[in-house]
Amino acid sequence: MTREQAWQLVQEKVKGAFLKNHLLASEAIMRALARHFGEDEELWGLAGLVHDIDWETTETEPKQHGLIAANWLSSAGFPAEVVEAVKVHNHMTGLVPRTLLEKTLWCAEELTGLIAASALVQPDKKLASVKPSSVKKKFKDKAFAAGVNREIILKCQEMIGLSLDELIDIELKAMQEIASNLGL
């Protein structure tokens, strides 16, 4: 499975620009985290790129989110590691992430929304203007980007051994590298 094939499937299944941007951001952060851990960037990038491919389909059935995507991805020939990571990344399924890839996707992709929101409140609305300290400050403000599940993000310390500061730094840099693709 190539990145281009994965992107084509995203284009077929996902309509919303906001969700596509989240998937692109998740791909970038998963690649950066793979580099950090010395893992396969292509494989981890694929997991980030397709992890929410069924979000629009499962909006009214949140416990099915990830499960339907896993079926689609398996049928399309994605690597088993990617299929399983996508399947377990939704905490509402009750499935437990076991591998480093699964744990990383489970707790790290959630932060992309807070980082993007942090950019949108900058005067220029650009990721380049966002500093790690401002993301951390916004993280503490539960009313800011209220849909971001901070408890899941905080599990990164326990699950993958990264502090909140380290995670913010890695993810912010990764998203800044693709800012033009995200319109930020």
C-alpha positions in Angstrom: 0.0 0.0 0.0 1.5 3.3 -1.1 0.8 6.7 0.4 -0.7 7.7 -2.9 -3.2 4.8 -2.8 -4.0 5.7 0.8 -4.7 9.3 -0.1 -6.9 8.2 -3.0 -9.0 6.1 -0.5 -9.2 9.1 1.8 -10.4 11.2 -1.1 -13.1 8.6 -1.9 -14.3 8.2 1.7 -13.9 11.7 3.3 -15.8 14.7 2.1 -15.0 17.4 4.7 -11.9 19.6 4.3 -11.5 19.9 8.1 -11.3 16.1 8.5 -8.9 15.8 5.6 -6.6 18.4 7.2 -6.8 16.4 10.5 -5.7 13.3 8.6 -2.8 15.2 7.0 -1.7 16.6 10.3 -2.0 13.1 11.9 0.1 11.7 9.1 2.8 14.3 9.8 2.8 13.8 13.5 2.9 10.0 13.2 5.9 10.2 10.8 7.6 12.5 13.3 6.9 10.2 16.2 8.1 7.2 14.2 11.4 9.1 13.6 11.6 9.8 17.3 11.1 6.2 18.2 13.2 4.8 15.4 10.2 3.1 13.7 8.9 2.8 10.2 7.8 6.3 9.0 5.9 5.0 6.0 3.9 2.6 8.1 3.2 5.0 10.9 2.4 7.8 8.4 -0.2 5.5 6.7 -1.9 4.9 10.1 -2.1 8.6 10.8 -3.4 9.4 7.3 -6.3 6.9 7.4 -7.2 6.5 11.1 -10.4 8.6 10.9 -11.4 7.6 7.4 -14.8 6.4 8.6 -15.5 9.4 10.9 -18.2 10.9 8.7 -19.8 7.4 8.2 -19.9 6.6 12.0 -20.8 10.1 13.3 -24.1 8.8 14.7 -22.6 5.5 15.9 -19.3 6.5 17.6 -18.6 3.0 19.0 -18.3 1.8 15.4 -15.7 4.4 14.6 -12.4 2.6 13.7 -14.1 -0.7 13.3 -15.7 0.1 10.0 -12.5 1.8 8.9 -10.5 -1.4 9.8 -12.8 -3.4 7.5 -12.3 -1.0 4.7 -8.6 -0.9 5.1 -8.2 -4.6 5.4 -10.2 -5.1 2.2 -8.1 -2.5 0.5 -4.9 -4.4 1.4 -3.4 -2.2 4.1 -0.8 -3.7 6.4 -2.2 -5.6 9.3 -0.4 -3.2 11.8 -2.1 -0.2 10.3 -5.5 -1.9 10.3 -5.2 -2.9 14.0 -4.0 0.6 15.0 -6.9 2.2 13.3 -9.3 -0.4 14.8 -8.2 0.3 18.4 -7.5 4.0 18.3 -11.1 4.9 19.3 -11.2 4.7 23.1 -15.0 4.2 22.9 -14.6 0.7 21.4 -13.0 -0.5 24.7 -10.2 -2.2 22.7 -6.7 -1.9 24.3 -3.8 -0.6 22.3 -0.8 -3.0 22.6 1.9 -2.1 20.2 3.9 1.1 20.2 2.2 2.2 17.0 -1.3 1.5 18.4 -0.5 3.3 21.7 1.0 6.3 19.9 -1.9 6.8 17.5 -4.3 6.3 20.4 -3.0 9.1 22.5 -1.2 11.4 20.1 -3.6 12.2 17.2 -5.9 14.0 19.6 -3.4 16.8 20.1 -3.6 17.9 16.4 -6.9 19.7 17.0 -5.6 21.7 19.9 -2.5 22.7 17.9 -4.6 23.8 14.9 -7.0 25.7 17.2 -3.9 27.4 18.7 -2.9 28.6 15.2 -6.4 29.9 14.5 -6.3 32.3 17.5 -3.0 33.8 16.3 -3.3 37.3 14.6 -2.0 35.8 11.4 -3.8 32.4 11.9 -0.5 30.6 11.1 1.2 27.6 12.7 4.5 29.4 12.4 3.3 31.9 15.0 2.5 29.1 17.5 4.9 28.4 20.3 5.0 25.2 22.4 4.3 27.3 25.5 1.1 28.7 24.0 -0.1 25.2 23.2 0.5 24.1 26.7 -1.3 27.2 28.1 -4.3 26.4 25.8 -4.1 22.8 26.9 -4.8 23.9 30.5 -7.8 25.9 29.4 -10.5 23.3 29.2 -12.9 25.7 27.5 -10.4 26.2 24.6 -10.9 23.5 21.9 -13.3 21.8 24.3 -13.7 18.8 22.0 -10.1 17.8 22.5 -9.9 15.0 25.0 -7.0 16.0 27.2 -7.1 12.9 29.3 -6.3 10.8 26.3 -3.4 13.1 25.4 -2.0 12.9 29.0 -1.9 9.1 28.7 1.2 9.6 26.4 3.4 9.8 29.4 2.3 6.4 30.6 1.8 4.7 27.3 4.7 5.9 25.2 7.0 7.6 27.7 6.7 11.2 26.3 5.9 14.1 28.6 3.2 16.6 27.5 6.0 19.1 26.7 7.9 16.6 24.5 4.7 15.6 22.7 3.7 19.2 22.0 7.2 20.0 20.7 7.3 17.0 18.3 3.8 17.5 17.0 3.9 21.3 16.6 7.1 21.0 14.6 5.7 18.3 12.4 2.5 20.3 11.7 4.6 23.5 11.1 6.5 21.6 8.4 3.3 20.9 6.4 1.5 24.2 7.4 0.9 25.2 3.8 -0.9 21.9 3.1 -3.2 22.6 6.1 -3.9 26.2 5.2 -2.3 27.3 8.4 
